[in-house]
C-alpha cells in the first residue's frame, strides 16, 4: 500500500506545476461552456475511470497535459480519429475554445478536463495510456522554482505507470535548460528509454511555438518509450 510520502498516493501533496492566469471569459465562450461543457468534460477528481465507457469504444488513449487553447489537441484528434484523446488544462478560456472546436468539427474522440493534471491522473488506471503529450509546459525559469516544473522525478512516478508497455512520453519545449532537465530525469528513469527526436510532422505549430520561433528560441522535441 502506498505511503503518504509516495507521490502516487491519493494522500500525497501535489505541487502546482502551472502559473495561475486570470482572464475573464467572453460572453460567447461562457455560453459554450454552459451549453456544451458537461457533454465533453471529465471531472478532475473522482473514482477511477473506465475509458472504454467514457469514449464508447476500446481504442488507444493519449493524455495531453496543458492544452493551451486546444490547438494541438484538436488538430491531432481530428487527424487521428482512431485514437481517443484527453486534454487537460487549468485555464478556463482554453477549455472553452477547445469545446467550441469539438462542437464545430463534430469530434467524438476528444474529452477535456478543467483542473490540475496531477490530481486527475489518479483517476486513470495503470497501463491505460498509449501516450502522454506535454507541449510547452510552464517553464518556471527561476532556479528556486524548478521543483514546480511538470517533468520531475517525482511526477514521473505518477505518470510512467499510466503508460502501457511501449507507451510514450513526448515533451516539446523552447526552454533549453528544461529540455536538459527532461533528458536527465527521463534518461535516469529505469522504465524509460529515448531522447531528442526530429520535430514530428504530426505535431501542429501552435501560436506559442510561433512566438518562440519569432523570439529566436529553438524548440526541442523529446520522446521516451516505456520498456516492455
FIKOLZA-1660 file (N, C-alpha, C; in steps of 0.1 Angstrom, whole numbers, plus 5000, padded with zeros to 4 digits):
% residues 228
   i   px   py   pz ch aa at
   1 5009 4988 5000  A  X  N
   1 5000 5000 5000  A  X CA
   1 5009 5012 5000  A  X  C
   2 5006 5023 4991  A  X  N
   2 5014 5034 4991  A  X CA
   2 5014 5042 5004  A  X  C
   3 5025 5048 5008  A  X  N
   3 5025 5056 5020  A  X CA
   3 5022 5070 5016  A  X  C
   4 5020 5079 5026  A  X  N
   4 5017 5093 5024  A  X CA
   4 5028 5100 5017  A  X  C
   5 5040 5094 5018  A  X  N
   5 5052 5101 5011  A  X CA
   5 5053 5096 4997  A  X  C
   6 5046 5086 4993  A  X  N
   6 5046 5081 4979  A  X CA
   6 5039 5091 4970  A  X  C
   7 5046 5096 4960  A  X  N
   7 5039 5105 4951  A  X CA
   7 5027 5100 4944  A  X  C
   8 5026 5087 4943  A  X  N
   8 5014 5081 4937  A  X CA
   8 5002 5079 4946  A  X  C
   9 5004 5082 4959  A  X  N
   9 4994 5080 4969  A  X CA
   9 4983 5091 4967  A  X  C
  10 4971 5087 4970  A  X  N
  10 4960 5097 4969  A  X CA
  10 4961 5108 4979  A  X  C
  11 4969 5105 4990  A  X  N
  11 4971 5115 5001  A  X CA
  11 4983 5123 4999  A  X  C
  12 4991 5120 4989  A  X  N
  12 5004 5127 4987  A  X CA
  12 5001 5141 4983  A  X  C
  13 5009 5151 4987  A  X  N
  13 5006 5165 4983  A  X CA
  13 5010 5167 4968  A  X  C
  14 5003 5176 4962  A  X  N
  14 5005 5179 4948  A  X CA
  14 5011 5193 4947  A  X  C
  15 5023 5194 4941  A  X  N
  15 5029 5207 4939  A  X CA
  15 5024 5213 4925  A  X  C
  16 5018 5225 4926  A  X  N
  16 5013 5230 4914  A  X CA
  16 5024 5233 4903  A  X  C
  17 5021 5228 4891  A  X  N
  17 5031 5229 4880  A  X CA
  17 5027 5240 4870  A  X  C
  18 5018 5248 4874  A  X  N
  18 5013 5259 4864  A  X CA
  18 5012 5272 4871  A  X  C
  19 5013 5283 4863  A  X  N
  19 5012 5296 4868  A  X CA
  19 4998 5301 4867  A  X  C
  20 4991 5304 4878  A  X  N
  20 4977 5309 4876  A  X CA
  20 4976 5322 4867  A  X  C
  21 4967 5321 4858  A  X  N
  21 4965 5333 4849  A  X CA
  21 4950 5336 4849  A  X  C
  22 4946 5348 4853  A  X  N
  22 4932 5351 4854  A  X CA
  22 4928 5359 4842  A  X  C
  23 4918 5354 4835  A  X  N
  23 4913 5361 4824  A  X CA
  23 4898 5358 4822  A  X  C
  24 4890 5369 4821  A  X  N
  24 4876 5367 4821  A  X CA
  24 4871 5361 4808  A  X  C
  25 4861 5352 4808  A  X  N
  25 4855 5346 4796  A  X CA
  25 4847 5357 4789  A  X  C
  26 4848 5356 4776  A  X  N
  26 4838 5364 4768  A  X CA
  26 4824 5358 4769  A  X  C
  27 4814 5365 4766  A  X  N
  27 4800 5361 4767  A  X CA
  27 4799 5348 4758  A  X  C
  28 4805 5348 4747  A  X  N
  28 4803 5337 4738  A  X CA
  28 4809 5324 4744  A  X  C
  29 4822 5325 4749  A  X  N
  29 4828 5313 4755  A  X CA
  29 4821 5309 4767  A  X  C
  30 4815 5318 4775  A  X  N
  30 4808 5314 4787  A  X CA
  30 4795 5306 4783  A  X  C
  31 4789 5310 4772  A  X  N
  31 4777 5303 4767  A  X CA
  31 4781 5289 4762  A  X  C
  32 4793 5288 4755  A  X  N
  32 4798 5275 4750  A  X CA
  32 4799 5265 4762  A  X  C
  33 4806 5270 4773  A  X  N
  33 4808 5262 4784  A  X CA
  33 4795 5257 4790  A  X  C
  34 4786 5267 4791  A  X  N
  34 4773 5264 4798  A  X CA
  34 4765 5253 4789  A  X  C
  35 4765 5255 4776  A  X  N
  35 4757 5246 4768  A  X CA
  35 4763 5233 4765  A  X  C
  36 4777 5232 4764  A  X  N
  36 4783 5220 4759  A  X CA
  36 4794 5214 4768  A  X  C
  37 4797 5222 4779  A  X  N
  37 4808 5217 4787  A  X CA
  37 4806 5204 4794  A  X  C
  38 4795 5201 4799  A  X  N
  38 4792 5189 4806  A  X CA
  38 4794 5177 4796  A  X  C
  39 4789 5178 4784  A  X  N
  39 4789 5167 4775  A  X CA
  39 4803 5162 4771  A  X  C
  40 4813 5172 4771  A  X  N
  40 4826 5168 4766  A  X CA
  40 4837 5169 4777  A  X  C
  41 4833 5170 4790  A  X  N
  41 4842 5172 4801  A  X CA
  41 4842 5160 4810  A  X  C
  42 4854 5158 4817  A  X  N
  42 4855 5148 4827  A  X CA
  42 4859 5156 4840  A  X  C
  43 4854 5151 4851  A  X  N
  43 4857 5157 4864  A  X CA
  43 4872 5155 4867  A  X  C
  44 4879 5165 4873  A  X  N
  44 4893 5163 4876  A  X CA
  44 4895 5154 4888  A  X  C
  45 4885 5152 4896  A  X  N
  45 4887 5142 4907  A  X CA
  45 4874 5133 4908  A  X  C
  46 4877 5121 4914  A  X  N
  46 4866 5112 4915  A  X CA
  46 4871 5098 4914  A  X  C
  47 4862 5088 4912  A  X  N
  47 4866 5074 4912  A  X CA
  47 4874 5071 4899  A  X  C
  48 4880 5059 4899  A  X  N
  48 4887 5055 4887  A  X CA
  48 4878 5055 4874  A  X  C
  49 4884 5059 4863  A  X  N
  49 4876 5060 4851  A  X CA
  49 4877 5046 4843  A  X  C
  50 4866 5043 4836  A  X  N
  50 4865 5033 4826  A  X CA
  50 4866 5040 4813  A  X  C
  51 4878 5040 4807  A  X  N
  51 4880 5048 4795  A  X CA
  51 4872 5043 4783  A  X  C
  52 4869 5030 4782  A  X  N
  52 4861 5024 4772  A  X CA
  52 4846 5030 4773  A  X  C
  53 4842 5031 4785  A  X  N
  53 4829 5037 4788  A  X CA
  53 4828 5052 4785  A  X  C
  54 4839 5059 4788  A  X  N
  54 4840 5073 4785  A  X CA
  54 4838 5076 4770  A  X  C
  55 4845 5068 4762  A  X  N
  55 4846 5071 4748  A  X CA
  55 4836 5062 4740  A  X  C
  56 4830 5053 4746  A  X  N
  56 4821 5044 4739  A  X CA
  56 4827 5034 4730  A  X  C
  57 4840 5031 4732  A  X  N
  57 4847 5021 4724  A  X CA
  57 4860 5018 4731  A  X  C
  58 4867 5008 4726  A  X  N
  58 4880 5004 4731  A  X CA
  58 4890 5009 4720  A  X  C
  59 4899 5018 4723  A  X  N
  59 4908 5024 4714  A  X CA
  59 4920 5029 4722  A  X  C
  60 4932 5032 4715  A  X  N
  60 4943 5038 4722  A  X CA
  60 4939 5051 4728  A  X  C
  61 4944 5055 4739  A  X  N
  61 4941 5067 4746  A  X CA
  61 4954 5075 4748  A  X  C
  62 4954 5088 4745  A  X  N
  62 4965 5097 4747  A  X CA
  62 4961 5108 4756  A  X  C
  63 4969 5112 4766  A  X  N
  63 4966 5123 4775  A  X CA
  63 4975 5134 4771  A  X  C
  64 4969 5146 4769  A  X  N
  64 4977 5158 4766  A  X CA
  64 4976 5168 4778  A  X  C
  65 4987 5170 4785  A  X  N
  65 4987 5179 4797  A  X CA
  65 4991 5193 4793  A  X  C
  66 4982 5202 4795  A  X  N
  66 4984 5217 4792  A  X CA
  66 4981 5219 4778  A  X  C
  67 4968 5220 4774  A  X  N
  67 4964 5222 4760  A  X CA
  67 4964 5236 4755  A  X  C
  68 4966 5246 4764  A  X  N
  68 4965 5260 4760  A  X CA
  68 4951 5263 4755  A  X  C
  69 4951 5267 4742  A  X  N
  69 4938 5270 4736  A  X CA
  69 4933 5257 4728  A  X  C
  70 4939 5246 4730  A  X  N
  70 4935 5234 4724  A  X CA
  70 4939 5231 4710  A  X  C
  71 4948 5240 4705  A  X  N
  71 4951 5239 4690  A  X CA
  71 4957 5225 4687  A  X  C
  72 4967 5220 4694  A  X  N
  72 4973 5208 4691  A  X CA
  72 4963 5196 4694  A  X  C
  73 4957 5197 4705  A  X  N
  73 4947 5186 4709  A  X CA
  73 4937 5184 4698  A  X  C
  74 4931 5195 4694  A  X  N
  74 4920 5194 4684  A  X CA
  74 4925 5189 4670  A  X  C
  75 4936 5195 4666  A  X  N
  75 4942 5191 4653  A  X CA
  75 4946 5176 4652  A  X  C
  76 4952 5172 4663  A  X  N
  76 4957 5158 4663  A  X CA
  76 4946 5148 4665  A  X  C
  77 4935 5152 4673  A  X  N
  77 4924 5143 4674  A  X CA
  77 4916 5143 4660  A  X  C
  78 4916 5154 4653  A  X  N
  78 4909 5154 4640  A  X CA
  78 4917 5145 4630  A  X  C
  79 4930 5146 4630  A  X  N
  79 4939 5139 4621  A  X CA
  79 4939 5124 4624  A  X  C
  80 4937 5120 4636  A  X  N
  80 4938 5106 4640  A  X CA
  80 4925 5101 4647  A  X  C
  81 4914 5099 4640  A  X  N
  81 4901 5096 4646  A  X CA
  81 4902 5082 4653  A  X  C
  82 4912 5074 4651  A  X  N
  82 4912 5061 4657  A  X CA
  82 4918 5061 4671  A  X  C
  83 4923 5073 4675  A  X  N
  83 4929 5075 4689  A  X CA
  83 4920 5084 4697  A  X  C
  84 4918 5080 4709  A  X  N
  84 4910 5089 4718  A  X CA
  84 4920 5098 4726  A  X  C
  85 4916 5110 4728  A  X  N
  85 4924 5120 4735  A  X CA
  85 4917 5126 4747  A  X  C
  86 4925 5128 4757  A  X  N
  86 4920 5135 4769  A  X CA
  86 4929 5147 4770  A  X  C
  87 4924 5159 4769  A  X  N
  87 4932 5171 4770  A  X CA
  87 4928 5178 4784  A  X  C
  88 4939 5183 4790  A  X  N
  88 4937 5189 4804  A  X CA
  88 4944 5202 4805  A  X  C
  89 4937 5212 4811  A  X  N
  89 4943 5225 4814  A  X CA
  89 4935 5231 4825  A  X  C
  90 4942 5241 4832  A  X  N
  90 4936 5247 4844  A  X CA
  90 4929 5261 4839  A  X  C
  91 4932 5265 4827  A  X  N
  91 4927 5278 4823  A  X CA
  91 4914 5277 4815  A  X  C
  92 4904 5284 4820  A  X  N
  92 4891 5282 4815  A  X CA
  92 4889 5287 4800  A  X  C
  93 4895 5298 4796  A  X  N
  93 4894 5302 4782  A  X CA
  93 4898 5291 4772  A  X  C
  94 4909 5284 4775  A  X  N
  94 4914 5273 4767  A  X CA
  94 4904 5262 4766  A  X  C
  95 4899 5258 4777  A  X  N
  95 4889 5247 4777  A  X CA
  95 4877 5251 4769  A  X  C
  96 4872 5263 4770  A  X  N
  96 4860 5268 4763  A  X CA
  96 4864 5268 4748  A  X  C
  97 4876 5273 4744  A  X  N
  97 4879 5273 4730  A  X CA
  97 4880 5259 4724  A  X  C
  98 4885 5249 4732  A  X  N
  98 4886 5235 4727  A  X CA
  98 4872 5229 4726  A  X  C
  99 4863 5232 4735  A  X  N
  99 4849 5227 4734  A  X CA
  99 4843 5233 4722  A  X  C
 100 4845 5245 4719  A  X  N
 100 4839 5252 4707  A  X CA
 100 4844 5244 4695  A  X  C
 101 4857 5241 4694  A  X  N
 101 4862 5233 4682  A  X CA
 101 4856 5219 4682  A  X  C
 102 4854 5213 4693  A  X  N
 102 4848 5199 4693  A  X CA
 102 4834 5200 4687  A  X  C
 103 4827 5209 4691  A  X  N
 103 4813 5210 4686  A  X CA
 103 4812 5213 4671  A  X  C
 104 4821 5223 4667  A  X  N
 104 4821 5227 4653  A  X CA
 104 4825 5216 4644  A  X  C
 105 4835 5208 4648  A  X  N
 105 4841 5197 4640  A  X CA
 105 4833 5184 4642  A  X  C
 106 4825 5183 4652  A  X  N
 106 4818 5170 4654  A  X CA
 106 4828 5160 4659  A  X  C
 107 4838 5163 4667  A  X  N
 107 4847 5153 4672  A  X CA
 107 4841 5144 4682  A  X  C
 108 4844 5132 4681  A  X  N
 108 4839 5122 4691  A  X CA
 108 4850 5116 4700  A  X  C
 109 4862 5119 4696  A  X  N
 109 4874 5113 4703  A  X CA
 109 4882 5122 4711  A  X  C
 110 4876 5133 4716  A  X  N
 110 4883 5142 4725  A  X CA
 110 4875 5146 4737  A  X  C
 111 4880 5144 4749  A  X  N
 111 4874 5148 4761  A  X CA
 111 4883 5158 4768  A  X  C
 112 4878 5167 4776  A  X  N
 112 4886 5177 4783  A  X CA
 112 4884 5177 4798  A  X  C
 113 4894 5181 4805  A  X  N
 113 4895 5182 4819  A  X CA
 113 4899 5196 4823  A  X  C
 114 4891 5202 4831  A  X  N
 114 4894 5216 4836  A  X CA
 114 4899 5214 4850  A  X  C
 115 4912 5213 4852  A  X  N
 115 4918 5212 4865  A  X CA
 115 4932 5208 4865  A  X  C
 116 4937 5203 4876  A  X  N
 116 4951 5200 4878  A  X CA
 116 4954 5186 4873  A  X  C
 117 4963 5184 4863  A  X  N
 117 4966 5171 4858  A  X CA
 117 4971 5161 4868  A  X  C
 118 4979 5166 4878  A  X  N
 118 4985 5157 4888  A  X CA
 118 4974 5151 4897  A  X  C
 119 4963 5158 4898  A  X  N
 119 4952 5153 4906  A  X CA
 119 4943 5143 4897  A  X  C
 120 4941 5148 4884  A  X  N
 120 4933 5140 4875  A  X CA
 120 4939 5126 4873  A  X  C
 121 4952 5125 4871  A  X  N
 121 4958 5112 4867  A  X CA
 121 4955 5101 4878  A  X  C
 122 4951 5105 4890  A  X  N
 122 4948 5095 4900  A  X CA
 122 4935 5087 4895  A  X  C
 123 4928 5092 4886  A  X  N
 123 4916 5086 4881  A  X CA
 123 4919 5076 4870  A  X  C
 124 4931 5076 4864  A  X  N
 124 4934 5067 4853  A  X CA
 124 4940 5054 4857  A  X  C
 125 4935 5043 4852  A  X  N
 125 4941 5030 4855  A  X CA
 125 4955 5029 4851  A  X  C
 126 4963 5021 4858  A  X  N
 126 4977 5018 4854  A  X CA
 126 4977 5011 4840  A  X  C
 127 4986 5016 4832  A  X  N
 127 4988 5010 4819  A  X CA
 127 4977 5013 4809  A  X  C
 128 4969 5023 4812  A  X  N
 128 4957 5026 4803  A  X CA
 128 4960 5036 4792  A  X  C
 129 4972 5042 4791  A  X  N
 129 4975 5052 4781  A  X CA
 129 4985 5047 4771  A  X  C
 130 4983 5050 4758  A  X  N
 130 4992 5048 4748  A  X CA
 130 5003 5058 4748  A  X  C
 131 5000 5071 4752  A  X  N
 131 5010 5081 4752  A  X CA
 131 5005 5093 4761  A  X  C
 132 5015 5101 4764  A  X  N
 132 5013 5114 4772  A  X CA
 132 5021 5125 4764  A  X  C
 133 5013 5135 4761  A  X  N
 133 5019 5147 4754  A  X CA
 133 5020 5159 4764  A  X  C
 134 5032 5165 4764  A  X  N
 134 5034 5177 4772  A  X CA
 134 5040 5187 4763  A  X  C
 135 5033 5196 4757  A  X  N
 135 5038 5206 4748  A  X CA
 135 5039 5220 4754  A  X  C
 136 5051 5225 4755  A  X  N
 136 5054 5238 4760  A  X CA
 136 5048 5240 4774  A  X  C
 137 5053 5232 4784  A  X  N
 137 5048 5234 4798  A  X CA
 137 5054 5247 4803  A  X  C
 138 5047 5251 4814  A  X  N
 138 5052 5263 4821  A  X CA
 138 5067 5262 4824  A  X  C
 139 5075 5271 4820  A  X  N
 139 5090 5269 4821  A  X CA
 139 5095 5271 4835  A  X  C
 140 5089 5279 4844  A  X  N
 140 5094 5281 4858  A  X CA
 140 5109 5284 4857  A  X  C
 141 5113 5295 4851  A  X  N
 141 5127 5297 4848  A  X CA
 141 5136 5300 4860  A  X  C
 142 5131 5305 4871  A  X  N
 142 5140 5308 4882  A  X CA
 142 5144 5294 4889  A  X  C
 143 5156 5294 4893  A  X  N
 143 5162 5282 4899  A  X CA
 143 5154 5277 4911  A  X  C
 144 5149 5287 4919  A  X  N
 144 5142 5283 4931  A  X CA
 144 5128 5277 4928  A  X  C
 145 5123 5278 4916  A  X  N
 145 5110 5273 4912  A  X CA
 145 5111 5260 4904  A  X  C
 146 5123 5255 4902  A  X  N
 146 5124 5243 4893  A  X CA
 146 5116 5231 4898  A  X  C
 147 5114 5230 4911  A  X  N
 147 5106 5219 4916  A  X CA
 147 5092 5219 4911  A  X  C
 148 5087 5231 4907  A  X  N
 148 5074 5232 4902  A  X CA
 148 5072 5228 4887  A  X  C
 149 5083 5225 4881  A  X  N
 149 5082 5220 4867  A  X CA
 149 5075 5207 4866  A  X  C
 150 5068 5205 4855  A  X  N
 150 5059 5193 4854  A  X CA
 150 5068 5180 4853  A  X  C
 151 5079 5181 4845  A  X  N
 151 5087 5169 4843  A  X CA
 151 5098 5168 4854  A  X  C
 152 5095 5161 4864  A  X  N
 152 5105 5159 4875  A  X CA
 152 5104 5145 4879  A  X  C
 153 5114 5141 4887  A  X  N
 153 5115 5127 4891  A  X CA
 153 5102 5123 4898  A  X  C
 154 5097 5131 4907  A  X  N
 154 5085 5128 4915  A  X CA
 154 5073 5126 4906  A  X  C
 155 5071 5135 4896  A  X  N
 155 5060 5135 4888  A  X CA
 155 5060 5123 4878  A  X  C
 156 5072 5119 4874  A  X  N
 156 5073 5107 4865  A  X CA
 156 5068 5095 4873  A  X  C
 157 5070 5095 4886  A  X  N
 157 5064 5083 4894  A  X CA
 157 5049 5083 4893  A  X  C
 158 5043 5094 4890  A  X  N
 158 5028 5094 4888  A  X CA
 158 5025 5091 4874  A  X  C
 159 5033 5095 4864  A  X  N
 159 5029 5094 4850  A  X CA
 159 5033 5081 4843  A  X  C
 160 5045 5077 4846  A  X  N
 160 5050 5065 4838  A  X CA
 160 5042 5053 4841  A  X  C
 161 5037 5050 4853  A  X  N
 161 5028 5038 4855  A  X CA
 161 5015 5038 4847  A  X  C
 162 5011 5050 4842  A  X  N
 162 4999 5051 4834  A  X CA
 162 5001 5046 4820  A  X  C
 163 5014 5045 4815  A  X  N
 163 5017 5040 4802  A  X CA
 163 5017 5025 4801  A  X  C
 164 5011 5020 4790  A  X  N
 164 5013 5006 4788  A  X CA
 164 5027 5003 4782  A  X  C
 165 5031 4990 4781  A  X  N
 165 5044 4987 4775  A  X CA
 165 5044 4992 4761  A  X  C
 166 5055 4999 4758  A  X  N
 166 5057 5006 4745  A  X CA
 166 5050 5020 4745  A  X  C
 167 5043 5024 4756  A  X  N
 167 5037 5037 4756  A  X CA
 167 5048 5048 4757  A  X  C
 168 5045 5060 4753  A  X  N
 168 5055 5070 4751  A  X CA
 168 5051 5083 4758  A  X  C
 169 5061 5090 4761  A  X  N
 169 5060 5104 4767  A  X CA
 169 5067 5113 4757  A  X  C
 170 5060 5123 4752  A  X  N
 170 5065 5133 4742  A  X CA
 170 5064 5147 4748  A  X  C
 171 5076 5153 4750  A  X  N
 171 5077 5166 4755  A  X CA
 171 5083 5176 4745  A  X  C
 172 5077 5187 4743  A  X  N
 172 5082 5198 4734  A  X CA
 172 5084 5210 4742  A  X  C
 173 5096 5217 4741  A  X  N
 173 5098 5229 4749  A  X CA
 173 5108 5238 4741  A  X  C
 174 5107 5251 4743  A  X  N
 174 5116 5260 4737  A  X CA
 174 5126 5266 4748  A  X  C
 175 5126 5260 4760  A  X  N
 175 5135 5264 4771  A  X CA
 175 5146 5254 4771  A  X  C
 176 5158 5258 4768  A  X  N
 176 5169 5249 4767  A  X CA
 176 5172 5241 4779  A  X  C
 177 5172 5248 4791  A  X  N
 177 5175 5240 4803  A  X CA
 177 5164 5231 4808  A  X  C
 178 5152 5234 4803  A  X  N
 178 5141 5225 4806  A  X CA
 178 5143 5212 4797  A  X  C
 179 5147 5214 4785  A  X  N
 179 5150 5202 4776  A  X CA
 179 5161 5194 4783  A  X  C
 180 5171 5200 4789  A  X  N
 180 5182 5193 4795  A  X CA
 180 5176 5185 4807  A  X  C
 181 5167 5192 4815  A  X  N
 181 5161 5185 4826  A  X CA
 181 5153 5173 4822  A  X  C
 182 5145 5174 4812  A  X  N
 182 5137 5163 4807  A  X CA
 182 5146 5152 4803  A  X  C
 183 5157 5155 4796  A  X  N
 183 5166 5144 4791  A  X CA
 183 5172 5137 4803  A  X  C
 184 5176 5145 4814  A  X  N
 184 5182 5139 4825  A  X CA
 184 5173 5131 4833  A  X  C
 185 5161 5136 4837  A  X  N
 185 5152 5128 4846  A  X CA
 185 5146 5116 4839  A  X  C
 186 5142 5118 4826  A  X  N
 186 5136 5107 4818  A  X CA
 186 5147 5096 4815  A  X  C
 187 5159 5101 4812  A  X  N
 187 5170 5092 4809  A  X CA
 187 5174 5084 4821  A  X  C
 188 5172 5089 4833  A  X  N
 188 5175 5082 4846  A  X CA
 188 5164 5072 4850  A  X  C
 189 5152 5074 4844  A  X  N
 189 5141 5065 4849  A  X CA
 189 5143 5051 4844  A  X  C
 190 5142 5041 4853  A  X  N
 190 5146 5027 4849  A  X CA
 190 5136 5021 4838  A  X  C
 191 5124 5027 4836  A  X  N
 191 5115 5021 4827  A  X CA
 191 5114 5029 4814  A  X  C
 192 5122 5039 4812  A  X  N
 192 5121 5048 4800  A  X CA
 192 5134 5047 4792  A  X  C
 193 5133 5048 4779  A  X  N
 193 5144 5049 4770  A  X CA
 193 5140 5059 4759  A  X  C
 194 5150 5066 4754  A  X  N
 194 5147 5076 4743  A  X CA
 194 5156 5088 4744  A  X  C
 195 5151 5099 4739  A  X  N
 195 5159 5111 4739  A  X CA
 195 5153 5121 4729  A  X  C
 196 5162 5130 4724  A  X  N
 196 5157 5140 4715  A  X CA
 196 5154 5134 4701  A  X  C
 197 5144 5139 4694  A  X  N
 197 5140 5135 4681  A  X CA
 197 5138 5147 4672  A  X  C
 198 5138 5144 4659  A  X  N
 198 5134 5155 4649  A  X CA
 198 5119 5159 4652  A  X  C
 199 5116 5171 4648  A  X  N
 199 5103 5176 4650  A  X CA
 199 5093 5167 4643  A  X  C
 200 5083 5161 4649  A  X  N
 200 5074 5153 4642  A  X CA
 200 5064 5161 4634  A  X  C
 201 5062 5156 4622  A  X  N
 201 5053 5164 4612  A  X CA
 201 5039 5165 4618  A  X  C
 202 5035 5155 4626  A  X  N
 202 5021 5155 4630  A  X CA
 202 5018 5164 4642  A  X  C
 203 5029 5170 4648  A  X  N
 203 5027 5180 4658  A  X CA
 203 5024 5193 4652  A  X  C
 204 5012 5199 4654  A  X  N
 204 5008 5212 4648  A  X CA
 204 5017 5223 4654  A  X  C
 205 5019 5233 4646  A  X  N
 205 5026 5245 4651  A  X CA
 205 5015 5254 4658  A  X  C
 206 5016 5256 4670  A  X  N
 206 5007 5264 4678  A  X CA
 206 5011 5279 4679  A  X  C
 207 5003 5288 4683  A  X  N
 207 5007 5302 4685  A  X CA
 207 5018 5303 4694  A  X  C
 208 5019 5295 4704  A  X  N
 208 5030 5295 4714  A  X CA
 208 5043 5292 4707  A  X  C
 209 5043 5282 4699  A  X  N
 209 5055 5279 4692  A  X CA
 209 5059 5290 4682  A  X  C
 210 5050 5296 4675  A  X  N
 210 5053 5307 4666  A  X CA
 210 5060 5318 4674  A  X  C
 211 5055 5321 4686  A  X  N
 211 5061 5331 4694  A  X CA
 211 5076 5328 4698  A  X  C
 212 5078 5315 4701  A  X  N
 212 5091 5310 4704  A  X CA
 212 5100 5312 4693  A  X  C
 213 5096 5308 4681  A  X  N
 213 5104 5309 4669  A  X CA
 213 5107 5324 4666  A  X  C
 214 5097 5333 4668  A  X  N
 214 5099 5347 4665  A  X CA
 214 5109 5353 4675  A  X  C
 215 5110 5347 4687  A  X  N
 215 5120 5352 4697  A  X CA
 215 5133 5345 4695  A  X  C
 216 5135 5337 4685  A  X  N
 216 5147 5330 4682  A  X CA
 216 5150 5318 4691  A  X  C
 217 5140 5313 4698  A  X  N
 217 5142 5301 4707  A  X CA
 217 5140 5288 4699  A  X  C
 218 5149 5280 4697  A  X  N
 218 5147 5267 4690  A  X CA
 218 5139 5258 4699  A  X  C
 219 5131 5249 4693  A  X  N
 219 5122 5240 4700  A  X CA
 219 5128 5226 4700  A  X  C
 220 5128 5220 4712  A  X  N
 220 5133 5206 4713  A  X CA
 220 5121 5197 4715  A  X  C
 221 5121 5186 4707  A  X  N
 221 5111 5175 4709  A  X CA
 221 5119 5163 4715  A  X  C
 222 5113 5158 4726  A  X  N
 222 5119 5147 4733  A  X CA
 222 5109 5136 4734  A  X  C
 223 5113 5124 4731  A  X  N
 223 5103 5113 4732  A  X CA
 223 5110 5101 4739  A  X  C
 224 5103 5096 4749  A  X  N
 224 5108 5085 4757  A  X CA
 224 5097 5074 4757  A  X  C
 225 5101 5061 4756  A  X  N
 225 5092 5050 4755  A  X CA
 225 5094 5041 4767  A  X  C
 226 5082 5036 4772  A  X  N
 226 5083 5027 4784  A  X CA
 226 5087 5013 4779  A  X  C
 227 5097 5008 4785  A  X  N
 227 5102 4995 4781  A  X CA
 227 5091 4984 4784  A  X  C
 228 5091 4974 4776  A  X  N
 228 5082 4963 4778  A  X CA
 228 5085 4955 4790  A  X  C
% end
